[in-house]
Structure formats: structure tokens, C-alpha cells
Amino acid sequence: MRDVFSHSWLWGLASLALVLGTPLALTASPPSTHRTSTNVARALTPPFADVDIANAKPARDGWVVPRRDGTRAVLTVDHDLQSHIQSLFSRYDVPAGGLVAIDPTTGQVLAYVGYEAGKGDSARVVTDPGPPAASVFKIITASALLDAGVKSTTSVCYGGGMRGLVAADLVDNPKRDRWCATMADALGYSINAVFAKLADRHINEARMTQYVSAFGFGQRLPFDLPTVPSPVDVPENRLERARMAAGFWHSQMSPLHGALVAATIANDGKMPYAALVERIESRTGEVLYEHTPRTYRQVLPRHTAELAGEMMTRTVTKGTSKKAFRDSKGRPFLPGISVAGKTGTLSRYKPHRTYNWWVGYAPVDDPKIALAALVVNEPKWRIKASYVAREALREYLVR
């Protein structure tokens, strides 16, 4: 298997002007800062290594983190949303959990919550790129397929692939293929074999590498705190690449990265620069740094992002998280609000840990919040990520 960095020649392609079928992985310019002081130290340029979220305390003007030099960082987080999710993780005492919510237009981080059983609040979970991306990776695959000209209404028949994929799952076989689904429904129900077949036919190694790069895998994420790149490898082997496309291993990500993926789809294909620090003030209240909303990278054409978002609504209206977003009588928990999402689940053993994801945004027609929720469960599950995501959306949009 080759690491994504072995394909550096693709960055030349990715930086070309927007062409249908080609994601734009543009080089980002340095973050802009608004300064009101003429004596601002060079250290007031992200990433801010000394902004420790563990030291954040609610104050009159927002959540605040004191810095070693006596200045203070005022955070972007929404107090009620942050507190609600912290309380939820604590109440269920999950082995580990994380949620990051972002305003997809401004990049402001609305919630930044990590939790570990026995430790309580743990910001490490939020930026840890260790969890497998699982079926959330189907968002990247769907984007590549749409750009390759595959329609969301394209129907594929299949006969296996629920818990794993073998070579026979890539070949049409009328005697074996008892079910059929469109690509849109395959995203909503997370049907592995459909994505494996389509990827095998339309996404080669070079194209897959191009898209994982465009979505930020293997790179430092656009964020104002230090991060570790999300590991990824694009297999040369045809079957392994099809497995990757369906979400079986080969890609990992943090809740922060998942939220940026959701924000990219919500923001017309543009990945925002995520900001946890709203501003930095001196001891006297002078503003030394202030976040300015900016686009980090145009990842997808706008039309592709719109189509991907429409497909993601199937997850909530009829697919894998339908039950989480409706009560026992079928009534929506977010009445009148259209939600786009994608679930994902994979397990590791020794010890047994199941990584459960929900990544998405709302409202679909005018996105205000994009988020990623991760819940790490033991064999006996505590809660699902879909539930955490629903509670976050309800707290922020309905309260």
C-alpha cells in the first residue's frame, strides 16, 4: 500500500481552476489577524499551542483560557451547547466520546467536547486521529463518484458486503444479487457493496488519492490549535481500495476532522478555517488578535456538495439514523428542520472498542451548524453517536 504522500504530483492537478469532476485542493494563505496593537508578538498567530481547553472557564464574555504570558484567549464556544454535551457524556460515562460543532460559514467552533471514563473532560479525544473513519468515509467516496459523472439515482444490485467485502462482491451476479439500491439510498442505508462496486468502476488509485488529499487527510488541519494529521493510505490492490471506499479501514480521523468534512459539504464545497479562539486580549483588555472568517480550501464544486448533502438527508429521513431523529410515534425531534448526516461504525479488539460516528449538518437549506459526534463503546453500548448529534442539534437549533 502506498501512503498518500507518495503521490505528491497530484497536488499540481488539485490546484488547477475548478473543473467538473476535479476537487480543488488549494493552498491556503496564512490566517488573517485583526490587530489593534502595534506591539503584537509574532506568537499571536495560530496555532496557539498554549491555549489549553482544559483550563477554560465560563466568564461574562464567553469561555476564557488564561495564557502563560498573562493574556487571555476568549473562545468561540456556545456556552449552553458546550455544557449540554459535557453533561450528556458525563451522565452516560462512555469509555470515550467527542463532539465538535462548527458554524460552517464562519468556521467558529460552537462546541469542543471530549470525554474519557475515569478522567472526565478530555480535550485529547477531540483531536485524536486514531479512530477509524468507518462509513463516514463514504462521504468522500460519494463526492468522487458524483464528480466522475455517477448520478445519485444510479442503481446497483448486490448480494453481500454487510460486514465485509470479498472479491465476488465487486462482480455483478444475477443469481446472487437479490437487492438493488440507488447511490443516494446506499449512502442513507450505508450499503457497503454498492459503494464498493461503484468505486471499483469509477475511482482509481490516483483519483482516490486526489480526493483524500482534498478533504485534508494526511495533512495538518485548518485549526488554530495544534493538530496531528489524520492517517490514510490508498491501497494499490483493487479489492482493498474498494473496501476503503466503503469505509473498511485505511482511513482514520478525529471528531475535529469529521466536523470539517461536514462543514465542507454544508458550505458549498468550501472547507472553512476552524477557529476555537475568537480573540486574544491583553491584561488591560486590548485586542491583540481576532479571528477573521476565511475559506481554507475549495474542496468540491458547489453542485457536487449540494448533491452530496441531498444524499445525506436519506440517512435521517429513512436510513441508519432515522430512529434517533424521530420519537416512537414517528414525530421528528427537530420539527421543520431538514438534517443531513452520515453514520459509521467499526470495531477493534483487544480490548473491544466500537467506534460509532454521526457526521452532518442542519438546516440543509441554510446550514447553521455542522458537527461530528463520536462515541466509543464497549461490547455493551451506552449511547449512540446519532443520539448525541440529535441532542446537540436540538439544543442549538430548537432551544
CORCORRA-V461876 format. One record per pair of residues at least 24 apart in sequence whose ideal C-beta (glycine too) atoms are under 10 Angstrom apart, sorted by the first residue. I is the first residue (numbers start at 1). J is the second residue. Records with the same first field share a line. If there is no record, write none. Layout:
BEGIN
I->J  J
END
This chain:
BEGIN
1->205  233  234  235  236  237  240  241  244  250
2->205  209  233  234  235  236
3->209  218  231  232  233  234
4->208  209  210  212  213  217  218  219  229  231  232  233  234  251
5->209  213  218  219  229  232  233
6->209  233  234
7->205  206  208  209  210  212  213  234
8->209  213
9->206  209
10->206  207  209  210  211  213  214
11->210  213  214
13->206  207  210  213
14->209  210  211  213  214  297  299
18->269  298  300  301  302
19->147  301
20->146  147  148  149  301  303  304
21->144  146  147  148  149  207  301  304
22->147  207  210  211  214  300  301
23->140  143  144  147  207  210  211  212  213  214  215  264  269  297  298  299  300  301  304
24->214  269  270  297  298  299  300  301
25->210  211  212  213  214  215  216  219  271  297  298  299
26->214  270  271  295  296  297  298  299
27->296  297
28->222  271  273  294  295  296  297
29->273  294  295  296
30->294
31->222  224  273  275  289  291  292  294  296
32->273  290  291  292  293  294
33->279  280  288  289  290  291  292
34->279  287  288  289  290  291  292
35->280  286  287  288  289  290
36->279  281  282  286  287  288  289  290
37->282  286  287  288  289
39->282  286  288
40->280  282  286  287  288  289
41->69  71  288  289
43->67  69  71  280  288  289
44->69  71  277  280  288  289  290
45->224  289
46->222  223  224  225  226  273  275  276  277  289  291
47->220  221  223  224  225  226  227  277
48->73  223  224  225  226  276  277  280  289
49->225  226
50->225
51->75  224  225  226  276  277  280
52->123  225
53->77  109  112  113  114  121  122  123  124  126  127  225  276
54->114  120  121  122  123  124
55->123
56->82  112  121  123  276
58->82  83
61->278  279  281  285
62->278  279
63->112  276  278
64->278  281
65->276  277  280
67->280  281
69->280  282  283
70->282  283
71->280  281  282  283  286  288  289
72->279  280  281  282  283  285  288
73->224  225  276  277  278  279  280  281  288  289
74->277  278  279  280  281  287  290  291
75->108  109  112  275  276  277  278  279
76->102  103  106  107  108  109  110  111  112  224  274  275  276  277  278  279  291
77->101  108  109  110  111  112  113  276  278
78->103  108  109  110  111  369  395  396
79->111
80->111  395  396  399
81->110  111  112  113  369  371  391  392  393  395  396  399
82->109  110  111  112  113  395
83->111  113  395
84->111  113  391  392  394  395  396  399
85->111  112  113  114  115  371  373  388  389  391  392  395
86->111  113  114  115  120  121
87->113  391
88->113  115  373  383  387  388  391  392  395
89->113  114  115  116  117  120  121  122  125  373  375  382  383  388
90->115  117  120  121
91->382  383
92->117  375  377  381  382  383  387  388
93->117  118  120  382  383
94->356  374  375  376  377  378  381  382  383  385  388
95->351  353  354  375  376  377  378  382
96->122  124  125  128  130  131  353  355  374  375  376  377
97->122  125  126  255  356  373  374  375  376  377  382  383  385  388
98->122  123  124  125  126  127  128  131  254  255  256  258  259  372  373  374  375  376  385  388
99->125  126  255  258  259  358  371  372  373  374  375  385  388  389  391  392
100->125  126  127  223  254  255  256  257  258  259  260  262  263  274  276  359  370  371  372  373  374  392
101->255  259  262  263  361  368  369  370  371  372  373  389  392  393  395  396
102->223  256  259  260  262  263  266  267  272  274  275  276  361  367  369  370  371  372
103->263  266  267  272  274  275  293  367  368  369  370
104->259  260  262  263  264  265  266  267  268  270  271  272  274  361  367  368  369  370  371
105->263  266  267  268  270  272  293  295  366  367  368  370
106->263  267  272  273  274  275  291  292  293  294
107->222  223  224  260  263  267  270  271  272  273  274  275  276  291  292  293  294  295  296
108->272  274  275  276  277  278  291  293
109->223  224  225  256  259  274  275  276  277  278  291
110->259  276  368  369  370  371  392  396
111->259  369  371  373  392  395  396
112->225  255  256  259  274  276
113->255  373  388  392
114->254  255  256  374
115->375  376
116->376
117->376  378  382
123->225  276
124->254
125->254  255  256  374  376
126->225  227  254  255  256  259  276  372  374
127->221  223  225  226  227  228  230  254  255  256  257
128->227  228  230  252  253  254  255  256  374
129->217  218  221  227  228  229  230  231  232  251  252  253  254  255  256  257
130->228  230  231  252  253  254  348  355  376
131->230  252  253  254  255  257  258  344  346  348  353  355  356  357  374  376
132->231  247  248  249  250  251  252  253  344  345  346  347  348  355  357
133->212  217  230  231  232  244  247  249  250  251  252  253  254  257  258  261  344  346  355  357  359
134->190  246  247  248  249  251  252  253  342  343  344  345  346  347  354  355  356  357  374
135->187  190  191  192  195  246  247  248  315  320  342  343  344  345  346  357  359
136->190  247  251  253  257  258  261  262  341  342  343  344  345  346  355  357  358  359  360  372  374  385
137->195  212  215  217  232  244  245  246  247  248  249  250  251  252  253  261  342  344  357
138->183  186  187  190  191  192  194  195  199  245  246  247  308  311  312  315  342  343  344
139->187  215  247  258  261  262  264  265  308  309  311  312  340  341  342  344  359  360
140->203  208  211  212  214  215  217  232  244  245  247  251  261  264  299  300  308
141->183  187  195  196  198  199  202  203  208  211  212  242  244  245  246  247
142->183  184  186  187  195  198  199  245  265  304  307  308  311  312  342
143->211  214  215  261  264  265  269  299  300  301  304  305  307  308  311
144->198  199  202  203  207  208  210  211  212  214  215  245  300  304
145->183  187  195  198  199  201  202  203  207  211  245  304  308
146->183  300  301  303  304  305  306  307  308  311
147->202  203  207  210  211  300  301  303  304  307  308
148->198  199  201  202  203  207
149->202
150->183  198  199  201  202  203
151->182  183  184  307
152->182  183  184  185  186  187  307  308  310  311  314
153->182  183  184  185
154->181  182  183  184  186  194  198  202
155->180  181  182  183  184  185  186  194
156->180  181  182  183  186  191  193  194  195  196  197  198  201
157->181  193  194  197
158->186  191  192  193  194  195  196  197
159->193
160->192  193  196
161->191  192  193  194  195  196  197  242  243  246  248
162->190  191  192  193
163->192  248
164->192  243  246  248
165->192  193  195  196  197  200  239  240  242  243  245  246  248
166->193  196  239  243
167->238  239  242
168->193
169->193  194  196  197  200  239  242  243  246
170->196  197  199  200  201  238  239  242
171->197  200
172->197
182->311  314
183->307  311
184->307  308  310  311  312  313  314  319
185->311  314  318  319
186->246  311  314  319
187->308  310  311  312  313  314  315  319  320  342
188->311  312  313  314  315  316  317  318  319  320  321  322  341  342  343
189->314  315  318  319  320  322  343
190->246  247  314  315  319  320  321  342  343  344  345
191->246  319  320
192->242  243  245  246  247  248
193->242  246
194->246
195->242  243  244  245  246  247
196->239  241  242  243  244  245  246  247  248
197->242  245  246
198->242  245  246
199->238  241  242  243  244  245  246
200->238  239  241  242  245
201->242
202->245
203->234  241  242  244  245
204->234  238  241
205->234  235  236  237  238  241
206->234
207->234
208->232  234  235  241  244  245  250
209->233  234
210->234
211->245  299  300
212->244  250  251
213->299
214->264  269  271  297  298  299  300
215->251  253  257  260  261  264  271  297  299  300
216->253  257  260  261  264  271  296  297  299
217->250  251  252  253  257  261
218->251
219->297
221->253  254  256  257  259  260  271  273  274  296
222->260  271  272  273  274  275  294  295  296  297
223->254  256  257  259  260  273  274  275  276  277  296
224->273  274  275  276  277  289  291
225->256  274  275  276  277
227->254  256  257  274
228->254
229->253  254  257
230->254  256  257  258  260  261
247->342  344  345  346  357
248->346
249->346
252->355
253->344  357  359  372  374
254->372  374
255->357  359  371  372  373  374  385
256->372
257->359  372
258->342  344  357  358  359  360  370  371  372  373  374  385
259->359  360  361  369  370  371  372  373
260->296  297  299  359  370  372
261->299  342  359  360  370  372
262->309  312  340  341  342  358  359  360  361  362  367  369  370  371  372  389
263->296  359  361  367  369  370  371  372
264->296  297  298  299  300  305  308  361  370
265->299  300  304  305  306  307  308  309  311  312  340  342  359  360  361  364  367  370
266->305  309  312  340  360  361  362  363  364  366  367  368  369  370  371
267->295  298  299  302  305  361  367  370
268->295  298  299  300  301  302  303  304  305  306  309  367
269->295  297  298  299  300  301  302  303  304  305  306  308  309
270->294  295  296  297  298  299  300  302  305
271->295  296  297  298  299  300
272->296  297  370
273->297
306->364
308->340  342
309->338  340  360  361  364  365  367
310->338  340  364
311->340  342
312->339  340  341  342  359  360  361  364
313->338  339  340  341  360  362  364
314->340  341  342
315->339  340  341  342  343  358  359  360  386
316->340  341  342  343  358  360  362  364  386  389  390
317->341
319->343
320->344  345  358  384  386
321->358  360  384  385  386  387  389  390
322->386
323->384  386  387
324->358  383  384  385  386  387  388  389  390  391
325->386  387  389  390  393  394
326->390
332->390
333->390  391  393  394  398
334->362  363  390  393  394  397  398
335->398
336->363  397  398
337->362  363  364  365  368  393  394  397  398
338->362  363  364  365  366
339->363  364  389  390  393  397
340->364  367  370
341->371  373  385  386  389  390  393
342->372
343->373  384  385  386  389
344->374  385
345->375  377  384  385
347->377  379
348->376
349->379
351->378  379
352->377  378  379  380
353->377  378  379
354->378  379  381
355->385
356->381  382  383  384  385  386  387  388
357->384  385  386  389
358->384  385  386  387  388  389  390  392  393
359->385  389
360->386  389  393
361->389  393
362->389  390  392  393  394  396  397
363->393  397
368->393  396  397
369->393  395  396  397
371->396
END
